[in-house]
Amino acid sequence: MTHPVDAQVGKTLRNARKLRGMSQTDLGRKLGLSFQQVQKYELGTNRVAASRLYEVSQALDLPVTAFFPDQEVATSEAELSTEEAKLIRALRAVKPEVRTAVANLCEAAMEGERYAS
């Protein structure tokens, strides 16, 4: 059975990789691993050793502490879809004013959904 911390580390790894537009193969190459090993880390099937976690954090340009966030985040909120990761990457690439406009648009759309329900 997968330990909750191993699952959290795996989800964080997967989300960070997706946010950077990297495939499992890309990350595996940076780490000298197969994509299957990266996949096992992401699923929590294989535990990530401390030294490997450090290497992963360097490859993804994240502090090691990012893999151990507050455990209060719901599992459904911790997993990013491909579309969500793509949107976040795009938002990070545009000017702050554009991000604000897009955020406002999304909030307006959410309000519209609430009234339609």
PDB file as gemmi writes it, atoms N, CA and C in Angstrom:
CRYST1    1.000    1.000    1.000  90.00  90.00  90.00 P 1                      
ATOM      1  N   MET A   1       0.845  -1.183   0.000  1.00  0.00           N  
ATOM      2  CA  MET A   1       0.000   0.000   0.000  1.00  0.00           C  
ATOM      3  C   MET A   1       0.894   1.250   0.000  1.00  0.00           C  
ATOM      4  N   THR A   2       0.530   2.227  -0.784  1.00  0.00           N  
ATOM      5  CA  THR A   2       1.296   3.459  -0.902  1.00  0.00           C  
ATOM      6  C   THR A   2       1.084   4.348   0.322  1.00  0.00           C  
ATOM      7  N   HIS A   3       2.176   4.792   0.901  1.00  0.00           N  
ATOM      8  CA  HIS A   3       2.109   5.702   2.045  1.00  0.00           C  
ATOM      9  C   HIS A   3       1.628   7.067   1.547  1.00  0.00           C  
ATOM     10  N   PRO A   4       0.800   7.780   2.308  1.00  0.00           N  
ATOM     11  CA  PRO A   4       0.285   9.089   1.873  1.00  0.00           C  
ATOM     12  C   PRO A   4       1.385  10.095   1.525  1.00  0.00           C  
ATOM     13  N   VAL A   5       2.502  10.054   2.232  1.00  0.00           N  
ATOM     14  CA  VAL A   5       3.597  10.991   1.921  1.00  0.00           C  
ATOM     15  C   VAL A   5       4.212  10.648   0.564  1.00  0.00           C  
ATOM     16  N   ASP A   6       4.371   9.356   0.274  1.00  0.00           N  
ATOM     17  CA  ASP A   6       4.902   8.952  -1.026  1.00  0.00           C  
ATOM     18  C   ASP A   6       3.953   9.382  -2.146  1.00  0.00           C  
ATOM     19  N   ALA A   7       2.656   9.257  -1.895  1.00  0.00           N  
ATOM     20  CA  ALA A   7       1.662   9.691  -2.885  1.00  0.00           C  
ATOM     21  C   ALA A   7       1.739  11.202  -3.099  1.00  0.00           C  
ATOM     22  N   GLN A   8       1.904  11.964  -2.014  1.00  0.00           N  
ATOM     23  CA  GLN A   8       2.004  13.420  -2.114  1.00  0.00           C  
ATOM     24  C   GLN A   8       3.254  13.836  -2.876  1.00  0.00           C  
ATOM     25  N   VAL A   9       4.374  13.203  -2.585  1.00  0.00           N  
ATOM     26  CA  VAL A   9       5.620  13.500  -3.299  1.00  0.00           C  
ATOM     27  C   VAL A   9       5.431  13.212  -4.788  1.00  0.00           C  
ATOM     28  N   GLY A  10       4.809  12.088  -5.098  1.00  0.00           N  
ATOM     29  CA  GLY A  10       4.564  11.721  -6.494  1.00  0.00           C  
ATOM     30  C   GLY A  10       3.671  12.715  -7.212  1.00  0.00           C  
ATOM     31  N   LYS A  11       2.612  13.154  -6.559  1.00  0.00           N  
ATOM     32  CA  LYS A  11       1.701  14.133  -7.175  1.00  0.00           C  
ATOM     33  C   LYS A  11       2.394  15.464  -7.396  1.00  0.00           C  
ATOM     34  N   THR A  12       3.191  15.870  -6.423  1.00  0.00           N  
ATOM     35  CA  THR A  12       3.926  17.124  -6.574  1.00  0.00           C  
ATOM     36  C   THR A  12       4.912  17.017  -7.726  1.00  0.00           C  
ATOM     37  N   LEU A  13       5.607  15.889  -7.808  1.00  0.00           N  
ATOM     38  CA  LEU A  13       6.550  15.664  -8.900  1.00  0.00           C  
ATOM     39  C   LEU A  13       5.833  15.747 -10.247  1.00  0.00           C  
ATOM     40  N   ARG A  14       4.717  15.057 -10.360  1.00  0.00           N  
ATOM     41  CA  ARG A  14       3.964  15.035 -11.619  1.00  0.00           C  
ATOM     42  C   ARG A  14       3.488  16.437 -11.998  1.00  0.00           C  
ATOM     43  N   ASN A  15       2.900  17.155 -11.046  1.00  0.00           N  
ATOM     44  CA  ASN A  15       2.396  18.495 -11.336  1.00  0.00           C  
ATOM     45  C   ASN A  15       3.520  19.438 -11.735  1.00  0.00           C  
ATOM     46  N   ALA A  16       4.645  19.379 -11.032  1.00  0.00           N  
ATOM     47  CA  ALA A  16       5.777  20.248 -11.359  1.00  0.00           C  
ATOM     48  C   ALA A  16       6.316  19.921 -12.749  1.00  0.00           C  
ATOM     49  N   ARG A  17       6.394  18.637 -13.068  1.00  0.00           N  
ATOM     50  CA  ARG A  17       6.867  18.222 -14.394  1.00  0.00           C  
ATOM     51  C   ARG A  17       5.931  18.740 -15.479  1.00  0.00           C  
ATOM     52  N   LYS A  18       4.629  18.558 -15.268  1.00  0.00           N  
ATOM     53  CA  LYS A  18       3.641  19.019 -16.251  1.00  0.00           C  
ATOM     54  C   LYS A  18       3.684  20.536 -16.423  1.00  0.00           C  
ATOM     55  N   LEU A  19       3.831  21.257 -15.310  1.00  0.00           N  
ATOM     56  CA  LEU A  19       3.880  22.718 -15.385  1.00  0.00           C  
ATOM     57  C   LEU A  19       5.073  23.202 -16.195  1.00  0.00           C  
ATOM     58  N   ARG A  20       6.108  22.406 -16.260  1.00  0.00           N  
ATOM     59  CA  ARG A  20       7.293  22.769 -17.018  1.00  0.00           C  
ATOM     60  C   ARG A  20       7.251  22.219 -18.439  1.00  0.00           C  
ATOM     61  N   GLY A  21       6.152  21.560 -18.781  1.00  0.00           N  
ATOM     62  CA  GLY A  21       5.992  21.026 -20.138  1.00  0.00           C  
ATOM     63  C   GLY A  21       6.933  19.864 -20.432  1.00  0.00           C  
ATOM     64  N   MET A  22       7.353  19.169 -19.388  1.00  0.00           N  
ATOM     65  CA  MET A  22       8.284  18.049 -19.546  1.00  0.00           C  
ATOM     66  C   MET A  22       7.522  16.728 -19.584  1.00  0.00           C  
ATOM     67  N   SER A  23       8.011  15.814 -20.408  1.00  0.00           N  
ATOM     68  CA  SER A  23       7.464  14.458 -20.399  1.00  0.00           C  
ATOM     69  C   SER A  23       8.201  13.654 -19.333  1.00  0.00           C  
ATOM     70  N   GLN A  24       7.670  12.476 -19.043  1.00  0.00           N  
ATOM     71  CA  GLN A  24       8.362  11.591 -18.108  1.00  0.00           C  
ATOM     72  C   GLN A  24       9.727  11.205 -18.675  1.00  0.00           C  
ATOM     73  N   THR A  25       9.796  11.047 -19.991  1.00  0.00           N  
ATOM     74  CA  THR A  25      11.057  10.723 -20.649  1.00  0.00           C  
ATOM     75  C   THR A  25      12.061  11.857 -20.486  1.00  0.00           C  
ATOM     76  N   ASP A  26      11.598  13.107 -20.676  1.00  0.00           N  
ATOM     77  CA  ASP A  26      12.486  14.265 -20.517  1.00  0.00           C  
ATOM     78  C   ASP A  26      13.080  14.305 -19.109  1.00  0.00           C  
ATOM     79  N   LEU A  27      12.234  14.152 -18.106  1.00  0.00           N  
ATOM     80  CA  LEU A  27      12.717  14.193 -16.730  1.00  0.00           C  
ATOM     81  C   LEU A  27      13.632  13.010 -16.452  1.00  0.00           C  
ATOM     82  N   GLY A  28      13.256  11.855 -16.951  1.00  0.00           N  
ATOM     83  CA  GLY A  28      14.089  10.666 -16.772  1.00  0.00           C  
ATOM     84  C   GLY A  28      15.488  10.868 -17.338  1.00  0.00           C  
ATOM     85  N   ARG A  29      15.574  11.480 -18.502  1.00  0.00           N  
ATOM     86  CA  ARG A  29      16.888  11.740 -19.112  1.00  0.00           C  
ATOM     87  C   ARG A  29      17.718  12.672 -18.242  1.00  0.00           C  
ATOM     88  N   LYS A  30      17.074  13.716 -17.689  1.00  0.00           N  
ATOM     89  CA  LYS A  30      17.801  14.649 -16.821  1.00  0.00           C  
ATOM     90  C   LYS A  30      18.346  13.959 -15.577  1.00  0.00           C  
ATOM     91  N   LEU A  31      17.640  12.924 -15.139  1.00  0.00           N  
ATOM     92  CA  LEU A  31      18.009  12.227 -13.909  1.00  0.00           C  
ATOM     93  C   LEU A  31      18.774  10.935 -14.152  1.00  0.00           C  
ATOM     94  N   GLY A  32      18.908  10.546 -15.417  1.00  0.00           N  
ATOM     95  CA  GLY A  32      19.561   9.278 -15.728  1.00  0.00           C  
ATOM     96  C   GLY A  32      18.684   8.086 -15.395  1.00  0.00           C  
ATOM     97  N   LEU A  33      17.372   8.255 -15.562  1.00  0.00           N  
ATOM     98  CA  LEU A  33      16.398   7.206 -15.260  1.00  0.00           C  
ATOM     99  C   LEU A  33      15.536   6.907 -16.476  1.00  0.00           C  
ATOM    100  N   SER A  34      14.848   5.788 -16.438  1.00  0.00           N  
ATOM    101  CA  SER A  34      13.863   5.478 -17.471  1.00  0.00           C  
ATOM    102  C   SER A  34      12.566   6.234 -17.165  1.00  0.00           C  
ATOM    103  N   PHE A  35      11.736   6.401 -18.178  1.00  0.00           N  
ATOM    104  CA  PHE A  35      10.444   7.040 -17.934  1.00  0.00           C  
ATOM    105  C   PHE A  35       9.602   6.179 -17.007  1.00  0.00           C  
ATOM    106  N   GLN A  36       9.816   4.863 -17.050  1.00  0.00           N  
ATOM    107  CA  GLN A  36       9.052   3.967 -16.178  1.00  0.00           C  
ATOM    108  C   GLN A  36       9.355   4.244 -14.704  1.00  0.00           C  
ATOM    109  N   GLN A  37      10.622   4.548 -14.398  1.00  0.00           N  
ATOM    110  CA  GLN A  37      10.980   4.853 -13.021  1.00  0.00           C  
ATOM    111  C   GLN A  37      10.341   6.159 -12.588  1.00  0.00           C  
ATOM    112  N   VAL A  38      10.336   7.159 -13.463  1.00  0.00           N  
ATOM    113  CA  VAL A  38       9.678   8.431 -13.148  1.00  0.00           C  
ATOM    114  C   VAL A  38       8.197   8.175 -12.903  1.00  0.00           C  
ATOM    115  N   GLN A  39       7.594   7.349 -13.742  1.00  0.00           N  
ATOM    116  CA  GLN A  39       6.177   7.006 -13.593  1.00  0.00           C  
ATOM    117  C   GLN A  39       5.913   6.348 -12.240  1.00  0.00           C  
ATOM    118  N   LYS A  40       6.789   5.455 -11.813  1.00  0.00           N  
ATOM    119  CA  LYS A  40       6.626   4.789 -10.522  1.00  0.00           C  
ATOM    120  C   LYS A  40       6.753   5.781  -9.371  1.00  0.00           C  
ATOM    121  N   TYR A  41       7.656   6.744  -9.499  1.00  0.00           N  
ATOM    122  CA  TYR A  41       7.759   7.787  -8.486  1.00  0.00           C  
ATOM    123  C   TYR A  41       6.470   8.598  -8.428  1.00  0.00           C  
ATOM    124  N   GLU A  42       5.952   8.969  -9.600  1.00  0.00           N  
ATOM    125  CA  GLU A  42       4.744   9.788  -9.658  1.00  0.00           C  
ATOM    126  C   GLU A  42       3.538   9.072  -9.074  1.00  0.00           C  
ATOM    127  N   LEU A  43       3.462   7.785  -9.265  1.00  0.00           N  
ATOM    128  CA  LEU A  43       2.341   7.000  -8.747  1.00  0.00           C  
ATOM    129  C   LEU A  43       2.518   6.634  -7.276  1.00  0.00           C  
ATOM    130  N   GLY A  44       3.722   6.856  -6.752  1.00  0.00           N  
ATOM    131  CA  GLY A  44       3.993   6.479  -5.373  1.00  0.00           C  
ATOM    132  C   GLY A  44       4.279   4.999  -5.222  1.00  0.00           C  
ATOM    133  N   THR A  45       4.418   4.294  -6.337  1.00  0.00           N  
ATOM    134  CA  THR A  45       4.721   2.867  -6.313  1.00  0.00           C  
ATOM    135  C   THR A  45       6.112   2.633  -5.754  1.00  0.00           C  
ATOM    136  N   ASN A  46       7.073   3.458  -6.193  1.00  0.00           N  
ATOM    137  CA  ASN A  46       8.441   3.420  -5.673  1.00  0.00           C  
ATOM    138  C   ASN A  46       8.691   4.686  -4.874  1.00  0.00           C  
ATOM    139  N   ARG A  47       9.314   4.529  -3.743  1.00  0.00           N  
ATOM    140  CA  ARG A  47       9.666   5.681  -2.916  1.00  0.00           C  
ATOM    141  C   ARG A  47      10.870   6.405  -3.508  1.00  0.00           C  
ATOM    142  N   VAL A  48      10.892   7.709  -3.318  1.00  0.00           N  
ATOM    143  CA  VAL A  48      11.995   8.528  -3.799  1.00  0.00           C  
ATOM    144  C   VAL A  48      12.965   8.714  -2.625  1.00  0.00           C  
ATOM    145  N   ALA A  49      14.195   8.236  -2.802  1.00  0.00           N  
ATOM    146  CA  ALA A  49      15.214   8.396  -1.763  1.00  0.00           C  
ATOM    147  C   ALA A  49      15.549   9.881  -1.610  1.00  0.00           C  
ATOM    148  N   ALA A  50      16.059  10.249  -0.448  1.00  0.00           N  
ATOM    149  CA  ALA A  50      16.376  11.650  -0.164  1.00  0.00           C  
ATOM    150  C   ALA A  50      17.332  12.239  -1.201  1.00  0.00           C  
ATOM    151  N   SER A  51      18.369  11.495  -1.561  1.00  0.00           N  
ATOM    152  CA  SER A  51      19.328  12.011  -2.542  1.00  0.00           C  
ATOM    153  C   SER A  51      18.677  12.179  -3.907  1.00  0.00           C  
ATOM    154  N   ARG A  52      17.801  11.260  -4.276  1.00  0.00           N  
ATOM    155  CA  ARG A  52      17.103  11.358  -5.561  1.00  0.00           C  
ATOM    156  C   ARG A  52      16.108  12.512  -5.527  1.00  0.00           C  
ATOM    157  N   LEU A  53      15.450  12.716  -4.390  1.00  0.00           N  
ATOM    158  CA  LEU A  53      14.512  13.829  -4.269  1.00  0.00           C  
ATOM    159  C   LEU A  53      15.241  15.153  -4.463  1.00  0.00           C  
ATOM    160  N   TYR A  54      16.440  15.239  -3.932  1.00  0.00           N  
ATOM    161  CA  TYR A  54      17.250  16.438  -4.131  1.00  0.00           C  
ATOM    162  C   TYR A  54      17.529  16.636  -5.625  1.00  0.00           C  
ATOM    163  N   GLU A  55      17.903  15.574  -6.326  1.00  0.00           N  
ATOM    164  CA  GLU A  55      18.168  15.657  -7.769  1.00  0.00           C  
ATOM    165  C   GLU A  55      16.912  16.049  -8.538  1.00  0.00           C  
ATOM    166  N   VAL A  56      15.782  15.483  -8.155  1.00  0.00           N  
ATOM    167  CA  VAL A  56      14.503  15.822  -8.799  1.00  0.00           C  
ATOM    168  C   VAL A  56      14.195  17.300  -8.581  1.00  0.00           C  
ATOM    169  N   SER A  57      14.400  17.770  -7.352  1.00  0.00           N  
ATOM    170  CA  SER A  57      14.115  19.180  -7.058  1.00  0.00           C  
ATOM    171  C   SER A  57      14.996  20.097  -7.889  1.00  0.00           C  
ATOM    172  N   GLN A  58      16.247  19.705  -8.103  1.00  0.00           N  
ATOM    173  CA  GLN A  58      17.158  20.498  -8.931  1.00  0.00           C  
ATOM    174  C   GLN A  58      16.705  20.484 -10.396  1.00  0.00           C  
ATOM    175  N   ALA A  59      16.314  19.316 -10.889  1.00  0.00           N  
ATOM    176  CA  ALA A  59      15.880  19.180 -12.283  1.00  0.00           C  
ATOM    177  C   ALA A  59      14.604  19.973 -12.554  1.00  0.00           C  
ATOM    178  N   LEU A  60      13.741  20.091 -11.538  1.00  0.00           N  
ATOM    179  CA  LEU A  60      12.468  20.803 -11.705  1.00  0.00           C  
ATOM    180  C   LEU A  60      12.530  22.227 -11.168  1.00  0.00           C  
ATOM    181  N   ASP A  61      13.696  22.629 -10.675  1.00  0.00           N  
ATOM    182  CA  ASP A  61      13.904  23.974 -10.135  1.00  0.00           C  
ATOM    183  C   ASP A  61      12.890  24.288  -9.032  1.00  0.00           C  
ATOM    184  N   LEU A  62      12.808  23.363  -8.077  1.00  0.00           N  
ATOM    185  CA  LEU A  62      11.914  23.487  -6.921  1.00  0.00           C  
ATOM    186  C   LEU A  62      12.715  23.255  -5.651  1.00  0.00           C  
ATOM    187  N   PRO A  63      12.352  23.902  -4.568  1.00  0.00           N  
ATOM    188  CA  PRO A  63      12.989  23.537  -3.305  1.00  0.00           C  
ATOM    189  C   PRO A  63      12.465  22.165  -2.863  1.00  0.00           C  
ATOM    190  N   VAL A  64      13.271  21.411  -2.170  1.00  0.00           N  
ATOM    191  CA  VAL A  64      12.862  20.086  -1.695  1.00  0.00           C  
ATOM    192  C   VAL A  64      11.611  20.198  -0.835  1.00  0.00           C  
ATOM    193  N   THR A  65      11.484  21.284  -0.103  1.00  0.00           N  
ATOM    194  CA  THR A  65      10.320  21.462   0.767  1.00  0.00           C  
ATOM    195  C   THR A  65       9.003  21.523  -0.003  1.00  0.00           C  
ATOM    196  N   ALA A  66       9.058  21.833  -1.282  1.00  0.00           N  
ATOM    197  CA  ALA A  66       7.831  21.898  -2.095  1.00  0.00           C  
ATOM    198  C   ALA A  66       7.149  20.540  -2.210  1.00  0.00           C  
ATOM    199  N   PHE A  67       7.894  19.470  -1.960  1.00  0.00           N  
ATOM    200  CA  PHE A  67       7.321  18.134  -2.066  1.00  0.00           C  
ATOM    201  C   PHE A  67       6.559  17.720  -0.815  1.00  0.00           C  
ATOM    202  N   PHE A  68       6.611  18.555   0.217  1.00  0.00           N  
ATOM    203  CA  PHE A  68       5.934  18.240   1.467  1.00  0.00           C  
ATOM    204  C   PHE A  68       5.027  19.386   1.896  1.00  0.00           C  
ATOM    205  N   PRO A  69       4.065  19.739   1.039  1.00  0.00           N  
ATOM    206  CA  PRO A  69       3.177  20.853   1.384  1.00  0.00           C  
ATOM    207  C   PRO A  69       2.207  20.455   2.484  1.00  0.00           C  
ATOM    208  N   ASP A  70       1.461  21.434   2.918  1.00  0.00           N  
ATOM    209  CA  ASP A  70       0.425  21.209   3.918  1.00  0.00           C  
ATOM    210  C   ASP A  70      -0.465  20.056   3.463  1.00  0.00           C  
ATOM    211  N   GLN A  71      -0.656  19.069   4.298  1.00  0.00           N  
ATOM    212  CA  GLN A  71      -1.419  17.879   3.940  1.00  0.00           C  
ATOM    213  C   GLN A  71      -2.924  18.116   3.878  1.00  0.00           C  
ATOM    214  N   GLU A  72      -3.372  19.353   4.102  1.00  0.00           N  
ATOM    215  CA  GLU A  72      -4.802  19.644   4.088  1.00  0.00           C  
ATOM    216  C   GLU A  72      -5.369  19.779   2.675  1.00  0.00           C  
ATOM    217  N   VAL A  73      -4.504  19.812   1.655  1.00  0.00           N  
ATOM    218  CA  VAL A  73      -4.973  19.933   0.274  1.00  0.00           C  
ATOM    219  C   VAL A  73      -5.691  18.650  -0.112  1.00  0.00           C  
ATOM    220  N   ALA A  74      -6.876  18.798  -0.634  1.00  0.00           N  
ATOM    221  CA  ALA A  74      -7.660  17.633  -1.033  1.00  0.00           C  
ATOM    222  C   ALA A  74      -6.985  16.938  -2.212  1.00  0.00           C  
ATOM    223  N   THR A  75      -7.097  15.626  -2.261  1.00  0.00           N  
ATOM    224  CA  THR A  75      -6.469  14.851  -3.326  1.00  0.00           C  
ATOM    225  C   THR A  75      -6.941  15.316  -4.695  1.00  0.00           C  
ATOM    226  N   SER A  76      -8.225  15.585  -4.845  1.00  0.00           N  
ATOM    227  CA  SER A  76      -8.744  15.999  -6.151  1.00  0.00           C  
ATOM    228  C   SER A  76      -8.167  17.342  -6.586  1.00  0.00           C  
ATOM    229  N   GLU A  77      -7.794  18.192  -5.630  1.00  0.00           N  
ATOM    230  CA  GLU A  77      -7.217  19.489  -5.969  1.00  0.00           C  
ATOM    231  C   GLU A  77      -5.725  19.394  -6.239  1.00  0.00           C  
ATOM    232  N   ALA A  78      -5.098  18.320  -5.787  1.00  0.00           N  
ATOM    233  CA  ALA A  78      -3.652  18.193  -5.922  1.00  0.00           C  
ATOM    234  C   ALA A  78      -3.242  17.743  -7.323  1.00  0.00           C  
ATOM    235  N   GLU A  79      -4.133  17.161  -8.080  1.00  0.00           N  
ATOM    236  CA  GLU A  79      -3.820  16.635  -9.397  1.00  0.00           C  
ATOM    237  C   GLU A  79      -4.213  17.630 -10.480  1.00  0.00           C  
ATOM    238  N   LEU A  80      -3.254  18.025 -11.298  1.00  0.00           N  
ATOM    239  CA  LEU A  80      -3.538  18.932 -12.406  1.00  0.00           C  
ATOM    240  C   LEU A  80      -3.802  18.131 -13.669  1.00  0.00           C  
ATOM    241  N   SER A  81      -4.808  18.546 -14.410  1.00  0.00           N  
ATOM    242  CA  SER A  81      -5.036  17.938 -15.718  1.00  0.00           C  
ATOM    243  C   SER A  81      -4.033  18.548 -16.696  1.00  0.00           C  
ATOM    244  N   THR A  82      -3.913  17.945 -17.850  1.00  0.00           N  
ATOM    245  CA  THR A  82      -3.027  18.477 -18.884  1.00  0.00           C  
ATOM    246  C   THR A  82      -3.455  19.887 -19.279  1.00  0.00           C  
ATOM    247  N   GLU A  83      -4.765  20.113 -19.360  1.00  0.00           N  
ATOM    248  CA  GLU A  83      -5.274  21.435 -19.740  1.00  0.00           C  
ATOM    249  C   GLU A  83      -4.956  22.480 -18.678  1.00  0.00           C  
ATOM    250  N   GLU A  84      -5.077  22.099 -17.399  1.00  0.00           N  
ATOM    251  CA  GLU A  84      -4.766  23.023 -16.310  1.00  0.00           C  
ATOM    252  C   GLU A  84      -3.281  23.398 -16.323  1.00  0.00           C  
ATOM    253  N   ALA A  85      -2.437  22.406 -16.521  1.00  0.00           N  
ATOM    254  CA  ALA A  85      -0.997  22.672 -16.566  1.00  0.00           C  
ATOM    255  C   ALA A  85      -0.656  23.575 -17.748  1.00  0.00           C  
ATOM    256  N   LYS A  86      -1.291  23.329 -18.886  1.00  0.00           N  
ATOM    257  CA  LYS A  86      -1.062  24.156 -20.078  1.00  0.00           C  
ATOM    258  C   LYS A  86      -1.493  25.597 -19.813  1.00  0.00           C  
ATOM    259  N   LEU A  87      -2.628  25.768 -19.166  1.00  0.00           N  
ATOM    260  CA  LEU A  87      -3.131  27.100 -18.846  1.00  0.00           C  
ATOM    261  C   LEU A  87      -2.187  27.830 -17.894  1.00  0.00           C  
ATOM    262  N   ILE A  88      -1.705  27.138 -16.887  1.00  0.00           N  
ATOM    263  CA  ILE A  88      -0.789  27.764 -15.929  1.00  0.00           C  
ATOM    264  C   ILE A  88       0.502  28.178 -16.617  1.00  0.00           C  
ATOM    265  N   ARG A  89       1.045  27.304 -17.476  1.00  0.00           N  
ATOM    266  CA  ARG A  89       2.270  27.667 -18.211  1.00  0.00           C  
ATOM    267  C   ARG A  89       2.035  28.909 -19.056  1.00  0.00           C  
ATOM    268  N   ALA A  90       0.894  28.962 -19.731  1.00  0.00           N  
ATOM    269  CA  ALA A  90       0.582  30.115 -20.580  1.00  0.00           C  
ATOM    270  C   ALA A  90       0.421  31.379 -19.742  1.00  0.00           C  
ATOM    271  N   LEU A  91      -0.257  31.270 -18.611  1.00  0.00           N  
ATOM    272  CA  LEU A  91      -0.451  32.438 -17.749  1.00  0.00           C  
ATOM    273  C   LEU A  91       0.866  32.981 -17.215  1.00  0.00           C  
ATOM    274  N   ARG A  92       1.783  32.092 -16.914  1.00  0.00           N  
ATOM    275  CA  ARG A  92       3.083  32.530 -16.404  1.00  0.00           C  
ATOM    276  C   ARG A  92       3.895  33.246 -17.467  1.00  0.00           C  
ATOM    277  N   ALA A  93       3.566  33.031 -18.725  1.00  0.00           N  
ATOM    278  CA  ALA A  93       4.341  33.613 -19.822  1.00  0.00           C  
ATOM    279  C   ALA A  93       3.842  34.988 -20.262  1.00  0.00           C  
ATOM    280  N   VAL A  94       2.668  35.406 -19.785  1.00  0.00           N  
ATOM    281  CA  VAL A  94       2.112  36.686 -20.228  1.00  0.00           C  
ATOM    282  C   VAL A  94       2.275  37.755 -19.152  1.00  0.00           C  
ATOM    283  N   LYS A  95       2.029  38.981 -19.555  1.00  0.00           N  
ATOM    284  CA  LYS A  95       2.149  40.119 -18.645  1.00  0.00           C  
ATOM    285  C   LYS A  95       1.132  40.011 -17.503  1.00  0.00           C  
ATOM    286  N   PRO A  96       1.464  40.592 -16.349  1.00  0.00           N  
ATOM    287  CA  PRO A  96       0.552  40.542 -15.198  1.00  0.00           C  
ATOM    288  C   PRO A  96      -0.844  41.083 -15.505  1.00  0.00           C  
ATOM    289  N   GLU A  97      -0.924  42.111 -16.338  1.00  0.00           N  
ATOM    290  CA  GLU A  97      -2.239  42.676 -16.670  1.00  0.00           C  
ATOM    291  C   GLU A  97      -3.106  41.658 -17.404  1.00  0.00           C  
ATOM    292  N   VAL A  98      -2.469  40.864 -18.271  1.00  0.00           N  
ATOM    293  CA  VAL A  98      -3.206  39.841 -19.013  1.00  0.00           C  
ATOM    294  C   VAL A  98      -3.659  38.742 -18.051  1.00  0.00           C  
ATOM    295  N   ARG A  99      -2.782  38.349 -17.119  1.00  0.00           N  
ATOM    296  CA  ARG A  99      -3.167  37.341 -16.115  1.00  0.00           C  
ATOM    297  C   ARG A  99      -4.369  37.807 -15.317  1.00  0.00           C  
ATOM    298  N   THR A 100      -4.348  39.073 -14.928  1.00  0.00           N  
ATOM    299  CA  THR A 100      -5.472  39.623 -14.165  1.00  0.00           C  
ATOM    300  C   THR A 100      -6.753  39.575 -14.979  1.00  0.00           C  
ATOM    301  N   ALA A 101      -6.659  39.942 -16.247  1.00  0.00           N  
ATOM    302  CA  ALA A 101      -7.842  39.929 -17.118  1.00  0.00           C  
ATOM    303  C   ALA A 101      -8.383  38.505 -17.283  1.00  0.00           C  
ATOM    304  N   VAL A 102      -7.484  37.550 -17.449  1.00  0.00           N  
ATOM    305  CA  VAL A 102      -7.913  36.153 -17.600  1.00  0.00           C  
ATOM    306  C   VAL A 102      -8.546  35.644 -16.303  1.00  0.00           C  
ATOM    307  N   ALA A 103      -7.948  35.998 -15.159  1.00  0.00           N  
ATOM    308  CA  ALA A 103      -8.513  35.595 -13.864  1.00  0.00           C  
ATOM    309  C   ALA A 103      -9.914  36.176 -13.695  1.00  0.00           C  
ATOM    310  N   ASN A 104     -10.078  37.441 -14.060  1.00  0.00           N  
ATOM    311  CA  ASN A 104     -11.398  38.071 -13.970  1.00  0.00           C  
ATOM    312  C   ASN A 104     -12.410  37.379 -14.876  1.00  0.00           C  
ATOM    313  N   LEU A 105     -11.966  37.022 -16.074  1.00  0.00           N  
ATOM    314  CA  LEU A 105     -12.839  36.317 -17.009  1.00  0.00           C  
ATOM    315  C   LEU A 105     -13.272  34.965 -16.429  1.00  0.00           C  
ATOM    316  N   CYS A 106     -12.328  34.243 -15.849  1.00  0.00           N  
ATOM    317  CA  CYS A 106     -12.649  32.933 -15.256  1.00  0.00           C  
ATOM    318  C   CYS A 106     -13.618  33.073 -14.087  1.00  0.00           C  
ATOM    319  N   GLU A 107     -13.387  34.087 -13.258  1.00  0.00           N  
ATOM    320  CA  GLU A 107     -14.294  34.305 -12.128  1.00  0.00           C  
ATOM    321  C   GLU A 107     -15.696  34.651 -12.615  1.00  0.00           C  
ATOM    322  N   ALA A 108     -15.793  35.448 -13.663  1.00  0.00           N  
ATOM    323  CA  ALA A 108     -17.100  35.787 -14.227  1.00  0.00           C  
ATOM    324  C   ALA A 108     -17.777  34.533 -14.791  1.00  0.00           C  
ATOM    325  N   ALA A 109     -16.994  33.680 -15.424  1.00  0.00           N  
ATOM    326  CA  ALA A 109     -17.553  32.442 -15.968  1.00  0.00           C  
ATOM    327  C   ALA A 109     -18.051  31.537 -14.841  1.00  0.00           C  
ATOM    328  N   MET A 110     -17.307  31.487 -13.722  1.00  0.00           N  
ATOM    329  CA  MET A 110     -17.742  30.677 -12.562  1.00  0.00           C  
ATOM    330  C   MET A 110     -19.062  31.206 -12.017  1.00  0.00           C  
ATOM    331  N   GLU A 111     -19.181  32.522 -11.918  1.00  0.00           N  
ATOM    332  CA  GLU A 111     -20.424  33.129 -11.435  1.00  0.00           C  
ATOM    333  C   GLU A 111     -21.575  32.748 -12.368  1.00  0.00           C  
ATOM    334  N   GLY A 112     -21.336  32.806 -13.670  1.00  0.00           N  
ATOM    335  CA  GLY A 112     -22.357  32.422 -14.647  1.00  0.00           C  
ATOM    336  C   GLY A 112     -22.778  30.980 -14.495  1.00  0.00           C  
ATOM    337  N   GLU A 113     -21.824  30.106 -14.197  1.00  0.00           N  
ATOM    338  CA  GLU A 113     -22.126  28.685 -13.984  1.00  0.00           C  
ATOM    339  C   GLU A 113     -22.991  28.491 -12.752  1.00  0.00           C  
ATOM    340  N   ARG A 114     -22.712  29.256 -11.697  1.00  0.00           N  
ATOM    341  CA  ARG A 114     -23.484  29.137 -10.456  1.00  0.00           C  
ATOM    342  C   ARG A 114     -24.944  29.525 -10.687  1.00  0.00           C  
ATOM    343  N   TYR A 115     -25.140  30.595 -11.456  1.00  0.00           N  
ATOM    344  CA  TYR A 115     -26.508  31.052 -11.712  1.00  0.00           C  
ATOM    345  C   TYR A 115     -27.244  30.115 -12.661  1.00  0.00           C  
ATOM    346  N   ALA A 116     -26.507  29.460 -13.535  1.00  0.00           N  
ATOM    347  CA  ALA A 116     -27.131  28.554 -14.481  1.00  0.00           C  
ATOM    348  C   ALA A 116     -27.552  27.227 -13.829  1.00  0.00           C  
ATOM    349  N   SER A 117     -26.914  26.903 -12.723  1.00  0.00           N  
ATOM    350  CA  SER A 117     -27.196  25.617 -12.046  1.00  0.00           C  
ATOM    351  C   SER A 117     -28.490  25.650 -11.287  1.00  0.00           C  
TER     352      SER A 117                                                      
END                                                                             
